[in-house]
Amino acid sequence: MQDFKSFSDKLSNLKSEDFEKLALELFRYQSQANPIYRKYIKARGIDTESVTTLDQIPFLPIRFFKDHKVVSGNEEDYTEFFSSSGTTGMITSRHYIWSEQWYLTHSQRIFESNFGQLTDFHVLALLPAYLERKGSSLVSMADHFIRESNSEHSGFYLYNQDELIDKMQMLAAGDRKTLVLGVTFALLDLAESGKDFTPLDNLLVMETGGMKGRRKEMIREEVHDILKPFFGVEVIHSEYGMTELMSQAYSKGQGKYMLPDSMRVMLRDVNDPLSISQRSQGGINVIDLANFHSCAFLETQDLGRFDENGMLEILGRFDNSEIRGCNLLVQ
């Protein structure tokens, strides 16, 4: 566990020019300390000593979190975990964690670096389905944001749309900004409810993705075109996160994501998953240095591209991949 304290200290003071050095240090550690990752590397026939650059690092398929305890160190040391959402009969992922408090502090640091102090916000979390099960990292983060906002008006909402609208209208007269953090299907249900809502200043609407089988999948533009006129906002913000990652990326509109200092995305060839894509789009491989306790190098089932300014866009998911609870939008 002392190794984790060391990594967490380095991460909290990370400079962009030091990312590769720390990532390679973490790779050498996890290639030995993580039994599942070690076996995967061996099965691939990779000599860890030959890995000297980020594009040589092997990425563990994210599905391993469904069938294995992906941890660095002794499995017996891990009892707490976050679990993914899923439809009935679906095998869900478990991400065993070193310290929930560290995860919450890290998540707050990322959010505030993009949007300012939580004490500047009232946080209204519209997260039905997530609140109705245990183990959601999103609910844990939202609960922390609510508490850290230090507002008596912050809180969770399930299906009580009228109460949420009344609260937003009441907060229109205040000085703070209002953050509505919601799962996509619930925000759409609210926007299409036919309820009266007078748009207010200082409103920030953020969708976390997720249809949960409640609605047909929609492209991002369709979702945002429904949400923007109802809430009276020019842009819809988005959060890109998943159970298997400790870090989050945020979009301030148009589905273009800013990566935190702890995260790097590398695109792989869609026809050759073991090779880095030579194009501006491909399968998303994530390096999340905040996963120092589990595996920091993950091959996701998401498709993405980089725009001309280097911003990440999430395009959807590979065919035949399981639907996850977060960011199920397909373009």
C-alpha positions in Angstrom: 0.0 0.0 0.0 3.0 2.3 0.4 3.5 2.1 -3.3 0.0 3.5 -3.8 0.7 6.4 -1.5 3.8 7.2 -3.5 1.9 7.0 -6.8 -0.9 9.2 -5.5 1.5 11.8 -4.3 3.2 11.9 -7.7 -0.2 12.1 -9.4 -1.4 15.1 -7.4 1.7 17.1 -8.5 1.9 15.7 -12.0 3.2 17.9 -14.8 2.3 17.1 -18.4 5.9 16.6 -19.4 6.3 13.9 -16.7 3.3 11.8 -17.9 5.3 9.3 -20.0 7.9 8.8 -17.3 5.3 8.1 -14.6 3.3 5.9 -17.0 6.3 3.7 -17.8 7.2 3.5 -14.1 3.6 2.4 -13.4 3.8 -0.1 -16.3 6.9 -1.8 -14.8 5.2 -2.0 -11.4 1.9 -3.4 -12.6 3.5 -5.8 -15.1 4.8 -7.5 -12.0 2.4 -6.7 -9.2 -0.9 -7.3 -11.1 -1.4 -11.1 -11.6 -4.0 -10.7 -14.3 -2.0 -8.1 -16.3 1.2 -10.1 -15.8 -0.5 -13.2 -17.3 -1.9 -11.2 -20.2 1.5 -9.7 -21.0 3.1 -13.2 -20.9 0.3 -14.6 -23.2 1.1 -11.8 -25.7 4.8 -12.8 -25.6 5.9 -9.3 -24.6 9.3 -8.6 -23.0 8.5 -5.9 -20.5 12.1 -4.6 -20.7 11.7 -3.8 -24.3 8.8 -1.4 -23.6 10.3 2.1 -23.5 7.6 4.3 -25.1 3.8 4.7 -24.5 2.9 3.2 -27.8 4.6 -0.1 -26.9 2.6 -0.6 -23.7 0.0 -3.5 -24.0 -3.5 -2.5 -23.1 -5.7 -4.9 -21.1 -9.1 -5.5 -22.6 -11.7 -3.9 -20.3 -13.8 -7.1 -20.3 -11.3 -8.7 -17.9 -13.0 -6.6 -15.1 -16.1 -8.8 -15.6 -14.5 -12.1 -14.9 -11.4 -11.3 -12.8 -10.2 -9.4 -9.8 -7.9 -6.9 -11.6 -5.7 -5.6 -8.8 -2.1 -4.8 -8.1 -0.8 -6.6 -5.0 -2.6 -9.2 -2.9 -6.3 -9.9 -3.7 -7.0 -10.4 0.0 -6.2 -6.7 0.6 -9.2 -5.6 -1.5 -12.7 -5.8 -0.2 -14.4 -2.6 -1.6 -15.3 -2.1 -5.2 -17.3 -0.1 -7.7 -19.6 -2.1 -10.0 -21.0 -1.3 -13.4 -24.6 -1.0 -14.4 -26.2 -3.5 -16.8 -29.4 -4.9 -18.0 -30.9 -8.1 -16.6 -28.6 -11.1 -17.1 -25.6 -9.1 -18.1 -22.3 -9.7 -16.4 -21.2 -6.5 -14.7 -17.7 -5.2 -14.0 -16.1 -4.8 -10.6 -13.3 -2.4 -10.0 -11.7 -3.0 -6.7 -10.5 0.2 -5.1 -7.6 1.2 -2.8 -9.3 4.2 -1.2 -12.7 5.6 -2.0 -11.8 8.9 -0.3 -8.8 9.3 -2.7 -11.1 8.6 -5.7 -13.5 11.3 -4.5 -10.7 13.8 -3.9 -9.2 13.1 -7.3 -12.6 13.5 -9.0 -13.2 16.8 -7.3 -9.8 18.0 -8.4 -10.6 17.2 -12.0 -14.1 18.8 -11.9 -12.9 22.0 -10.3 -10.0 22.3 -12.7 -12.6 22.5 -15.5 -15.6 24.3 -13.9 -14.4 26.1 -10.7 -15.1 25.4 -7.1 -18.0 23.2 -6.0 -19.0 25.8 -3.5 -20.0 28.0 -6.5 -22.7 25.5 -7.4 -25.9 24.0 -6.2 -25.6 20.3 -7.3 -28.8 18.6 -8.4 -28.2 15.0 -9.4 -30.9 13.3 -11.5 -29.6 9.7 -11.4 -32.5 7.2 -11.4 -31.4 3.6 -11.9 -28.0 4.4 -10.6 -29.5 5.4 -7.2 -31.5 2.2 -7.2 -28.5 -0.1 -7.0 -25.3 -0.3 -4.9 -21.7 0.2 -5.9 -22.0 3.0 -8.5 -18.9 5.2 -8.8 -21.0 7.9 -10.4 -23.4 8.0 -7.4 -20.4 8.1 -5.0 -18.9 11.0 -6.9 -22.2 12.9 -7.1 -22.8 12.4 -3.4 -19.4 13.8 -2.7 -20.1 16.8 -5.0 -23.4 17.4 -3.2 -21.7 17.5 0.2 -18.7 19.5 -0.9 -21.0 22.2 -2.5 -22.1 23.0 1.0 -25.5 24.0 -0.2 -28.7 23.1 1.6 -30.4 22.9 -1.8 -28.1 20.3 -3.4 -29.4 16.8 -3.5 -30.4 13.7 -5.4 -33.6 13.2 -7.5 -35.1 9.9 -8.8 -38.3 10.4 -10.8 -39.7 13.4 -8.9 -39.6 15.8 -11.9 -41.9 18.4 -10.4 -39.8 18.7 -7.3 -36.6 19.1 -9.5 -38.2 21.8 -11.6 -39.5 23.7 -8.6 -36.0 23.6 -7.1 -34.4 24.9 -10.2 -36.9 27.7 -10.5 -36.4 28.6 -6.9 -32.6 28.8 -7.4 -32.9 31.2 -10.3 -32.9 34.1 -8.0 -29.7 33.2 -6.3 -26.0 34.0 -6.9 -24.7 30.5 -7.3 -24.7 28.5 -10.5 -26.9 25.4 -10.7 -25.4 22.1 -11.9 -27.9 19.5 -13.1 -26.0 16.3 -13.4 -28.1 13.7 -15.0 -28.2 10.3 -16.7 -29.2 10.8 -20.3 -32.5 9.0 -20.4 -33.7 10.8 -17.3 -32.8 14.2 -18.8 -34.6 13.3 -22.0 -37.7 12.1 -20.0 -37.7 15.5 -18.2 -37.3 17.5 -21.4 -40.1 15.6 -23.1 -42.5 15.6 -20.1 -44.4 18.6 -21.3 -43.8 20.3 -17.9 -43.4 24.1 -17.8 -39.9 25.3 -17.1 -38.7 28.9 -17.3 -35.0 28.8 -18.3 -32.6 30.4 -15.7 -29.3 32.1 -15.9 -26.2 30.3 -14.5 -27.6 26.8 -15.3 -25.1 24.1 -16.3 -26.7 20.8 -17.6 -24.3 17.8 -17.8 -25.3 14.4 -19.2 -23.4 11.4 -18.0 -24.5 9.2 -20.9 -26.7 6.1 -20.4 -30.0 4.9 -21.8 -30.1 1.8 -19.5 -32.4 0.1 -22.0 -35.1 2.6 -21.2 -35.0 4.3 -24.6 -33.6 3.7 -28.1 -30.0 4.8 -28.7 -29.6 8.3 -30.1 -26.7 10.2 -31.5 -25.3 13.0 -29.4 -26.7 15.8 -31.7 -30.2 14.4 -31.4 -30.0 14.2 -27.6 -28.6 17.7 -27.2 -31.1 19.2 -29.7 -33.9 18.0 -27.4 -32.2 19.1 -24.2 -31.0 22.6 -25.1 -34.4 24.3 -25.9 -36.1 22.8 -22.8 -33.3 24.0 -20.4 -32.7 27.2 -22.3 -29.0 26.6 -22.6 -26.6 27.0 -25.5 -24.6 23.9 -24.8 -25.0 20.6 -23.0 -22.0 19.5 -21.1 -20.9 15.8 -20.8 -19.0 13.6 -18.5 -17.0 10.6 -19.9 -16.3 8.1 -17.2 -16.7 4.4 -16.4 -16.5 2.0 -13.5 -13.1 0.7 -14.7 -11.5 4.2 -14.6 -10.8 6.5 -11.6 -10.5 9.6 -13.8 -13.2 11.5 -15.8 -13.0 13.6 -18.9 -15.4 16.5 -19.5 -16.9 18.2 -22.5 -18.1 21.8 -22.5 -20.2 21.3 -25.6 -20.3 19.5 -29.0 -19.1 16.3 -27.4 -15.5 17.3 -27.5 -13.7 16.1 -24.4 -10.8 17.6 -22.4 -8.6 15.0 -20.8 -7.4 15.5 -17.2 -3.6 15.4 -16.5 -4.0 11.9 -15.2 -5.4 10.5 -18.5 -4.1 9.9 -22.0 -6.0 8.3 -24.9 -4.3 6.4 -27.7 -6.3 5.2 -30.7 -5.9 1.6 -31.9 -6.5 0.3 -35.4 -10.0 -1.1 -35.7 -8.9 -4.0 -37.8 -5.8 -4.8 -35.7 -6.4 -4.1 -32.1 -2.8 -4.7 -31.1 -1.6 -1.8 -33.3 -1.8 1.9 -32.8 -4.1 3.6 -35.4 -2.3 5.6 -38.1 -5.5 7.7 -38.6 -7.2 10.3 -36.4 -9.8 7.8 -35.3 -10.0 4.3 -33.9 -10.6 2.2 -30.9 -10.0 4.0 -27.6 -7.1 2.8 -25.4 -6.9 4.7 -22.1 -4.0 5.3 -19.9 -5.4 6.4 -16.5 -2.6 6.9 -14.0 -5.2 7.1 -11.3 -5.7 3.3 -11.7 -2.3 2.8 -10.0 -3.9 0.2 -7.7 -5.5 -1.9 -10.5 -4.5 -1.6 -14.2 -3.8 1.8 -15.7 -3.7 0.6 -19.3 -7.1 -0.4 -20.7 -8.5 -1.3 -24.1 -12.1 0.0 -24.1 -14.9 -0.9 -26.5 -15.4 2.7 -27.4 -14.6 4.3 -30.7 -13.2 7.8 -30.9 -11.4 10.4 -32.9 -9.3 13.5 -32.4 -10.4 16.7 -34.1 -8.1 19.3 -35.7 -7.5 20.8 -32.2 -6.6 17.6 -30.5 -10.0 17.3 -28.7 -11.4 13.8 -28.2 -14.8 12.9 -29.6 -16.6 9.7 -28.6 -18.1 8.1 -31.7 -19.8 5.1 -30.2 -19.1 1.5 -29.5 -17.8 -1.5 -31.4 -20.3 -3.8 -33.0 -21.3 -6.8 -30.7 -19.9 -5.1 -27.6 -22.0 -5.1 -24.5 -23.9 -1.9 -23.7 -22.7 -0.2 -20.6 -24.5 2.2 -18.4 -22.4 5.3 -19.2 -22.1 7.0 -22.5 -24.0 4.7 -24.7 -24.4 7.3 -27.5 -23.6 6.1 -30.9 -22.8 8.3 -33.8 
